[in-house]
Amino acid sequence: MPEIKYSASDLEDFKGLIEKKLDLAREDLRQLRASMSHQDDNSTEDTSPTFKMMEDGSETMSREETAALAGRQEKFIRNLENALLRIKNKTYGICRVTGKLIPKARLRLVPHATLSMEAKEKQ
C-alpha cells in the first residue's frame, strides 16, 4: 500500500501560506495586547462620579472582550506553529482520525486543520 502524503512541493506551498498567516496573526496579537495596556487612552478621571462608573464598567467589559480575542489569537498561533511542525515531520494534511489526505481546498481555507470534513462531521 503506497504511503499517503503531500509532495515536497505541496508542503512548501502550504508552509508559505502558513508563514504568511502566522505573521498576520502575530501582528494582530501584538495590537490586541497593546490595546489592553493603553495608559494614554481617554480615561474618566475628570468626569462626574456617575458617568465615571458607567464608563469604567464599559471599559472593563471592553478589556475582557479584548483579552478573550487575544486568547483565541494565541490559540490560533499555536495551531499554525503546530502545522509547521507537521510540515517539517511530513505528516501535514493527513487526517488524524481517518488517516486520509485532507483536501487541498480545505487546507487552504483552514491551514491548521487536522481533521477531514468527514471526521469533523462525525464529532
SELUM-330475 format. One record per atom (N, C-alpha, C, O): residue in one letter; atom name; x, y, z. Coordinates in Angstrom, 1 decimal, padded with zeros to 4 digits, m for minus. Last residue first. Layout:
<pts>
  rest  atom      xx      yy      zz
     a    CA       X       Y       Z
...
</pts>
This chain:
<pts>
  rest  atom      xx      yy      zz
     q     N  m017.9   014.4   014.7
     q    CA  m017.7   014.8   016.0
     q     C  m019.0   015.3   016.7
     q     O  m018.9   015.7   017.8
     k     N  m018.4   013.9   012.0
     k    CA  m018.7   012.8   013.0
     k     C  m018.5   013.2   014.4
     k     O  m019.0   012.5   015.3
     e     N  m017.4   016.1   010.7
     e    CA  m018.8   016.0   010.8
     e     C  m019.2   014.9   011.8
     e     O  m020.4   014.9   012.3
     k     N  m014.6   015.5   010.8
     k    CA  m015.2   016.7   011.6
     k     C  m016.7   016.6   011.7
     k     O  m017.2   016.9   012.8
     a     N  m014.3   013.4   009.1
     a    CA  m014.1   013.2   010.5
     a     C  m014.7   014.3   011.4
     a     O  m015.2   014.1   012.4
     e     N  m015.0   014.8   006.7
     e    CA  m015.7   013.5   007.1
     e     C  m015.5   013.3   008.6
     e     O  m016.5   012.9   009.3
     m     N  m013.2   016.8   006.6
     m    CA  m014.6   017.1   006.8
     m     C  m015.4   015.9   007.2
     m     O  m016.3   016.0   008.1
     s     N  m010.3   015.8   008.5
     s    CA  m011.0   015.9   007.2
     s     C  m012.4   016.3   007.5
     s     O  m012.9   016.2   008.7
     l     N  m008.3   017.5   010.8
     l    CA  m009.4   016.6   010.5
     l     C  m009.9   016.9   009.1
     l     O  m010.1   018.0   008.7
     t     N  m006.6   019.5   011.2
     t    CA  m006.0   018.2   011.5
     t     C  m007.1   017.1   011.2
     t     O  m006.8   015.9   011.3
     a     N  m005.8   022.7   009.9
     a    CA  m006.8   021.6   010.1
     a     C  m006.0   020.3   010.3
     a     O  m005.0   020.0   009.7
     h     N  m004.4   025.0   009.4
     h    CA  m004.0   024.2   010.6
     h     C  m005.0   023.0   010.9
     h     O  m004.9   022.4   012.0
     p     N  m005.6   026.2   007.2
     p    CA  m004.3   025.5   007.1
     p     C  m003.8   024.8   008.3
     p     O  m002.9   024.0   008.2
     v     N  m008.3   026.5   005.9
     v    CA  m008.0   026.2   007.3
     v     C  m006.7   025.5   007.4
     v     O  m006.6   024.3   007.5
     l     N  m008.1   027.0   003.2
     l    CA  m009.0   027.8   004.0
     l     C  m008.7   027.7   005.5
     l     O  m008.7   028.7   006.2
     r     N  m006.2   025.1   002.4
     r    CA  m006.0   026.5   002.0
     r     C  m006.9   027.4   002.9
     r     O  m006.5   028.5   003.2
     l     N  m007.4   022.8   003.3
     l    CA  m006.2   023.2   004.0
     l     C  m005.8   024.7   003.6
     l     O  m005.2   025.4   004.3
     r     N  m009.6   022.5   001.5
     r    CA  m009.8   022.7   003.0
     r     C  m008.6   023.3   003.7
     r     O  m008.7   024.2   004.5
     a     N  m008.2   022.1  m000.9
     a    CA  m009.1   023.3  m000.7
     a     C  m009.4   023.6   000.8
     a     O  m009.4   024.7   001.2
     k     N  m006.8   019.7  m000.4
     k    CA  m006.1   020.9  m000.5
     k     C  m007.0   022.2  m000.3
     k     O  m006.5   023.1   000.3
     p     N  m008.3   017.4   001.9
     p    CA  m008.3   018.1   000.6
     p     C  m007.5   019.4   000.6
     p     O  m007.6   020.1   001.6
     i     N  m006.3   015.3   003.8
     i    CA  m007.3   016.4   003.9
     i     C  m007.2   017.1   002.5
     i     O  m006.1   017.4   002.1
     l     N  m005.8   011.9   003.2
     l    CA  m005.4   013.2   003.0
     l     C  m006.6   014.2   003.1
     l     O  m007.7   013.9   002.6
     k     N  m006.6   009.7   006.0
     k    CA  m006.7   010.1   004.6
     k     C  m006.2   011.5   004.5
     k     O  m006.1   012.3   005.4
     g     N  m006.9   009.0   008.6
     g    CA  m005.6   008.7   008.0
     g     C  m005.6   009.1   006.5
     g     O  m004.6   008.8   005.9
     t     N  m009.1   009.6   010.2
     t    CA  m009.3   008.7   009.1
     t     C  m008.0   008.2   008.5
     t     O  m007.9   007.2   007.9
     v     N  m007.9   011.2   012.3
     v    CA  m008.9   010.2   012.6
     v     C  m009.0   009.2   011.5
     v     O  m008.9   008.0   011.7
     r     N  m006.1   013.1   011.3
     r    CA  m005.7   012.3   012.5
     r     C  m006.7   011.2   012.9
     r     O  m006.4   010.4   013.7
     c     N  m005.4   013.4   007.9
     c    CA  m006.5   013.4   008.9
     c     C  m006.1   012.5   010.1
     c     O  m005.7   011.4   009.9
     i     N  m002.7   015.1   006.8
     i    CA  m003.2   013.8   007.0
     i     C  m004.2   013.8   008.1
     i     O  m003.8   014.3   009.2
     g     N  m001.4   017.5   006.6
     g    CA  m002.5   017.3   005.7
     g     C  m003.1   015.9   005.8
     g     O  m004.0   015.5   005.0
     y     N   001.8   016.6   007.6
     y    CA   000.9   017.6   007.4
     y     C  m000.2   017.2   006.3
     y     O   000.1   016.5   005.3
     t     N   003.9   015.1   008.0
     t    CA   002.6   014.5   008.4
     t     C   001.5   015.5   008.2
     t     O   000.4   015.2   008.5
     k     N   006.6   015.9   007.9
     k    CA   005.9   015.3   006.7
     k     C   004.7   014.6   007.0
     k     O   004.3   013.6   006.4
     n     N   007.7   017.4   009.8
     n    CA   007.7   016.0   010.0
     n     C   007.0   015.2   008.9
     n     O   007.0   014.0   008.9
     k     N   007.2   019.9   008.7
     k    CA   008.6   019.5   009.0
     k     C   008.7   018.0   009.1
     k     O   009.6   017.3   008.6
     i     N   004.4   019.9   008.9
     i    CA   005.1   020.0   007.6
     i     C   006.5   019.5   007.7
     i     O   007.0   018.7   006.9
     r     N   004.1   019.8   011.7
     r    CA   003.7   018.7   010.9
     r     C   004.3   018.7   009.5
     r     O   004.5   017.7   008.9
     l     N   005.2   022.4   012.3
     l    CA   005.9   021.2   012.8
     l     C   005.4   019.9   012.0
     l     O   006.3   019.1   011.6
     l     N   003.2   023.9   011.1
     l    CA   004.5   024.0   010.6
     l     C   005.4   022.8   011.0
     l     O   006.2   022.3   010.3
     a     N   001.1   023.3   012.8
     a    CA   001.0   022.9   011.4
     a     C   002.4   022.9   010.8
     a     O   002.7   022.0   010.0
     n     N   002.0   024.5   015.1
     n    CA   001.9   023.0   015.1
     n     C   001.8   022.5   013.7
     n     O   002.4   021.5   013.4
     e     N   001.7   027.2   014.3
     e    CA   003.0   026.7   014.6
     e     C   003.1   025.1   014.6
     e     O   004.0   024.6   014.1
     l     N  m001.1   027.2   014.2
     l    CA  m000.3   027.4   013.0
     l     C   001.1   026.9   013.2
     l     O   001.7   026.3   012.3
     n     N  m001.8   026.8   016.9
     n    CA  m002.2   025.8   015.9
     n     C  m001.4   025.9   014.6
     n     O  m001.1   024.9   014.0
     r     N  m000.6   029.1   018.0
     r    CA  m000.1   027.8   018.4
     r     C  m000.5   026.7   017.4
     r     O   000.3   025.9   017.0
     i     N  m002.3   031.0   016.8
     i    CA  m000.9   031.0   016.5
     i     C  m000.3   029.6   016.9
     i     O   000.5   029.1   016.1
     f     N  m004.8   030.3   018.0
     f    CA  m004.6   030.2   016.5
     f     C  m003.2   030.2   016.1
     f     O  m002.8   029.4   015.3
     k     N  m004.2   030.9   020.6
     k    CA  m004.5   029.5   020.3
     k     C  m004.3   029.3   018.8
     k     O  m003.8   028.3   018.3
     e     N  m003.9   033.7   020.4
     e    CA  m002.8   032.9   020.8
     e     C  m003.0   031.4   020.5
     e     O  m002.0   030.7   020.0
     q     N  m006.5   034.3   019.7
     q    CA  m005.4   034.6   018.7
     q     C  m004.2   033.8   019.1
     q     O  m003.5   033.2   018.2
     r     N  m007.9   033.8   022.0
     r    CA  m008.2   033.0   020.7
     r     C  m007.1   033.2   019.7
     r     O  m006.7   032.2   019.0
     g     N  m006.7   035.7   023.6
     g    CA  m006.6   034.3   023.9
     g     C  m006.9   033.4   022.7
     g     O  m006.2   032.4   022.5
     a     N  m007.6   038.0   022.4
     a    CA  m006.1   037.7   022.4
     a     C  m005.9   036.3   022.7
     a     O  m005.0   035.7   022.2
     l     N  m010.3   037.9   022.9
     l    CA  m009.8   037.8   021.5
     l     C  m008.3   037.5   021.5
     l     O  m007.9   036.7   020.6
     a     N  m010.3   038.1   025.7
     a    CA  m010.8   036.9   025.1
     a     C  m010.3   036.7   023.6
     a     O  m009.9   035.7   023.2
     a     N  m009.3   040.7   025.9
     a    CA  m008.5   039.6   026.4
     a     C  m008.9   038.3   025.8
     a     O  m008.1   037.4   025.5
     t     N  m011.4   042.1   024.7
     t    CA  m010.1   042.1   024.0
     t     C  m009.2   041.0   024.6
     t     O  m008.5   040.4   023.8
     e     N  m013.4   041.6   026.6
     e    CA  m013.6   041.1   025.3
     e     C  m012.2   041.1   024.5
     e     O  m012.0   040.1   023.8
     e     N  m012.2   042.9   028.8
     e    CA  m012.4   041.5   028.9
     e     C  m012.6   040.9   027.5
     e     O  m012.1   039.8   027.2
     r     N  m012.2   045.5   027.8
     r    CA  m010.9   044.9   028.1
     r     C  m011.1   043.3   028.2
     r     O  m010.2   042.6   027.7
     s     N  m015.0   045.9   027.8
     s    CA  m014.2   046.0   026.5
     s     C  m012.8   045.3   026.7
     s     O  m012.4   044.6   025.8
     m     N  m015.6   045.8   030.5
     m    CA  m016.2   044.8   029.5
     m     C  m015.4   044.8   028.2
     m     O  m015.1   043.7   027.7
     t     N  m014.2   048.0   031.4
     t    CA  m013.8   046.7   031.9
     t     C  m014.4   045.6   030.9
     t     O  m013.7   044.6   030.6
     e     N  m015.5   050.1   030.0
     e    CA  m014.1   049.8   029.8
     e     C  m013.7   048.4   030.2
     e     O  m012.9   047.7   029.5
     s     N  m018.0   049.9   031.3
     s    CA  m017.9   049.7   029.8
     s     C  m016.4   049.3   029.4
     s     O  m016.2   048.5   028.6
     g     N  m017.2   050.6   033.8
     g    CA  m017.8   049.3   033.6
     g     C  m017.7   049.0   032.1
     g     O  m017.4   047.8   031.8
     d     N  m016.3   053.2   033.4
     d    CA  m015.4   052.2   033.9
     d     C  m015.9   050.8   033.7
     d     O  m015.2   049.9   033.3
     e     N  m018.7   054.5   032.6
     e    CA  m017.6   054.4   031.6
     e     C  m016.6   053.3   032.1
     e     O  m016.1   052.5   031.3
     m     N  m020.2   054.3   035.0
     m    CA  m020.7   053.7   033.7
     m     C  m019.5   053.5   032.7
     m     O  m019.4   052.4   032.1
     m     N  m018.5   055.8   036.7
     m    CA  m018.8   054.4   037.0
     m     C  m019.3   053.7   035.8
     m     O  m018.9   052.5   035.5
     k     N  m018.5   058.3   035.4
     k    CA  m017.2   057.6   035.6
     k     C  m017.5   056.1   035.8
     k     O  m016.8   055.3   035.3
     f     N  m021.1   059.1   035.7
     f    CA  m020.6   058.9   034.4
     f     C  m019.4   058.0   034.4
     f     O  m019.2   057.1   033.6
     t     N  m021.0   059.4   038.5
     t    CA  m022.0   058.5   037.9
     t     C  m021.5   058.1   036.5
     t     O  m021.6   057.0   036.2
     p     N  m018.9   061.4   039.0
     p    CA  m018.9   060.0   039.6
     p     C  m019.8   059.0   038.9
     p     O  m019.4   057.9   038.6
     s     N  m017.9   063.3   036.1
     s    CA  m018.7   063.1   037.3
     s     C  m018.7   061.6   037.7
     s     O  m018.5   060.7   036.9
     t     N  m014.3   063.3   035.2
     t    CA  m015.7   063.4   034.9
     t     C  m016.6   063.1   036.2
     t     O  m016.0   062.7   037.2
     d     N  m011.6   062.8   035.2
     d    CA  m012.1   064.2   035.4
     d     C  m013.6   064.3   035.2
     d     O  m014.0   065.5   034.9
     e     N  m011.1   060.1   034.6
     e    CA  m010.7   060.7   035.9
     e     C  m011.3   062.0   036.2
     e     O  m011.4   062.4   037.4
     t     N  m011.6   058.5   032.5
     t    CA  m012.7   059.2   033.1
     t     C  m012.4   059.9   034.4
     t     O  m013.3   060.1   035.2
     s     N  m009.3   058.5   029.7
     s    CA  m009.8   058.0   031.0
     s     C  m011.0   058.9   031.4
     s     O  m011.2   059.9   030.8
     n     N  m008.3   057.6   026.7
     n    CA  m009.2   058.6   027.3
     n     C  m009.8   058.1   028.6
     n     O  m010.7   057.3   028.5
     d     N  m005.0   056.2   027.0
     d    CA  m006.3   056.3   026.4
     d     C  m007.1   057.4   027.2
     d     O  m006.7   057.9   028.2
     d     N  m002.4   055.7   027.9
     d    CA  m002.7   057.1   027.4
     d     C  m004.1   057.2   026.8
     d     O  m004.4   058.2   026.2
     q     N  m002.1   053.1   028.4
     q    CA  m002.0   054.0   029.6
     q     C  m002.5   055.4   029.2
     q     O  m002.9   056.2   030.0
     h     N  m003.1   050.1   027.2
     h    CA  m003.0   051.5   026.9
     h     C  m003.1   052.3   028.2
     h     O  m004.0   052.2   029.0
     s     N  m003.2   047.4   027.1
     s    CA  m002.3   048.0   028.1
     s     C  m002.2   049.5   027.9
     s     O  m001.2   050.1   028.4
     m     N  m004.9   046.5   025.1
     m    CA  m005.2   046.1   026.5
     m     C  m004.4   046.9   027.5
     m     O  m004.8   047.1   028.7
     s     N  m003.6   047.3   022.9
     s    CA  m004.8   048.0   023.2
     s     C  m005.3   047.7   024.6
     s     O  m006.0   048.4   025.3
     a     N  m001.4   045.6   022.9
     a    CA  m001.2   047.0   023.0
     a     C  m002.4   047.7   023.4
     a     O  m002.4   048.6   024.3
     r     N  m002.7   043.2   022.4
     r    CA  m002.0   043.4   023.7
     r     C  m001.8   044.8   023.9
     r     O  m001.9   045.3   025.1
     l     N  m003.6   043.7   019.8
     l    CA  m004.6   043.4   020.9
     l     C  m003.9   043.7   022.2
     l     O  m004.5   044.3   023.1
     q     N  m001.2   043.9   018.4
     q    CA  m002.1   045.1   018.5
     q     C  m003.1   044.9   019.6
     q     O  m003.5   045.8   020.3
     r     N  m000.2   041.4   018.7
     r    CA   000.6   042.5   019.2
     r     C  m000.3   043.7   019.4
     r     O  m000.3   044.4   020.4
     l     N  m002.1   039.9   017.3
     l    CA  m002.0   039.7   018.7
     l     C  m001.2   040.9   019.4
     l     O  m001.6   041.3   020.5
     d     N  m001.6   040.9   014.7
     d    CA  m002.9   041.1   015.3
     d     C  m002.8   041.0   016.8
     d     O  m003.4   041.8   017.6
     e     N   001.0   039.9   014.4
     e    CA   000.8   041.3   014.4
     e     C  m000.6   041.7   015.0
     e     O  m000.7   042.6   015.8
     r     N   000.4   037.1   014.4
     r    CA   001.3   037.7   015.5
     r     C   001.1   039.2   015.5
     r     O   001.1   039.8   016.6
     a     N  m001.2   036.9   012.1
     a    CA  m001.7   036.6   013.4
     a     C  m000.9   037.2   014.6
     a     O  m001.5   037.7   015.5
     l     N   000.7   037.6   010.1
     l    CA  m000.5   038.4   010.3
     l     C  m001.1   038.2   011.7
     l     O  m001.5   039.1   012.4
     d     N   002.5   035.4   010.4
     d    CA   002.9   036.8   010.5
     d     C   001.8   037.8   010.8
     d     O   001.9   038.6   011.7
     l     N   000.7   033.3   009.9
     l    CA   001.4   033.4   011.2
     l     C   001.9   034.8   011.4
     l     O   001.7   035.4   012.5
     k     N   000.1   033.7   007.2
     k    CA  m000.9   033.8   008.2
     k     C  m000.4   033.9   009.6
     k     O  m001.0   034.7   010.4
     k     N   002.7   033.2   006.2
     k    CA   002.1   034.5   006.0
     k     C   001.0   034.7   007.0
     k     O   000.8   035.8   007.6
     e     N   003.1   030.5   007.0
     e    CA   004.0   031.6   007.5
     e     C   003.4   033.0   007.3
     e     O   003.6   033.8   008.2
     i     N   001.1   029.3   005.5
     i    CA   001.0   029.3   007.0
     i     C   001.9   030.4   007.5
     i     O   001.5   031.1   008.5
     l     N   002.1   029.6   002.9
     l    CA   000.7   030.1   003.3
     l     C   000.6   030.3   004.8
     l     O   000.2   031.3   005.3
     g     N   004.5   028.3   003.0
     g    CA   004.5   029.7   002.7
     g     C   003.2   030.3   003.1
     g     O   003.1   031.4   003.7
     k     N   003.5   025.7   003.5
     k    CA   004.4   026.3   004.5
     k     C   004.4   027.8   004.3
     k     O   004.3   028.6   005.2
     f     N   002.2   025.1   001.2
     f    CA   001.4   025.2   002.5
     f     C   002.3   025.9   003.5
     f     O   001.7   026.7   004.3
     d     N   004.4   024.9  m000.5
     d    CA   003.3   025.9  m000.8
     d     C   002.5   026.1   000.5
     d     O   002.2   027.3   000.8
     e     N   005.8   022.8   000.7
     e    CA   006.4   024.1   000.6
     e     C   005.4   025.2   000.4
     e     O   005.4   026.3   001.0
     l     N   004.0   020.7   000.2
     l    CA   004.3   021.1   001.6
     l     C   004.9   022.5   001.6
     l     O   004.7   023.3   002.5
     d     N   004.1   020.6  m002.6
     d    CA   002.8   020.9  m001.9
     d     C   003.1   021.4  m000.5
     d     O   002.5   022.4  m000.1
     s     N   006.7   019.7  m002.8
     s    CA   006.3   020.9  m003.4
     s     C   005.0   021.5  m002.8
     s     O   004.9   022.6  m002.5
     a     N   006.6   017.2  m001.6
     a    CA   007.5   018.2  m001.0
     a     C   007.1   019.6  m001.6
     a     O   007.2   020.6  m000.8
     s     N   003.2   016.0  m001.6
     s    CA   004.6   016.1  m002.1
     s     C   005.3   017.2  m001.4
     s     O   004.8   018.1  m000.8
     y     N   001.4   014.5   001.1
     y    CA   001.6   015.5   000.1
     y     C   003.0   015.6  m000.3
     y     O   003.9   015.2   000.4
     k     N   000.7   011.0   001.5
     k    CA   001.1   012.3   002.0
     k     C   001.3   013.2   000.8
     k     O   001.3   012.8  m000.4
     i     N   000.5   007.6   002.0
     i    CA  m000.4   008.8   001.7
     i     C   000.2   010.0   002.3
     i     O   000.3   010.2   003.5
     e     N   002.3   005.0   000.5
     e    CA   002.2   005.9   001.7
     e     C   001.4   007.2   001.2
     e     O   001.6   007.7   000.1
     p     N   000.7   002.2  m001.0
     p    CA   001.5   003.4  m001.0
     p     C   001.3   004.3   000.2
     p     O   000.2   004.4   000.7
     m     N   000.8  m001.2   000.0
     m    CA   000.0   000.0   000.0
     m     C   000.9   001.2   000.0
     m     O   001.8   001.4   000.9
</pts>
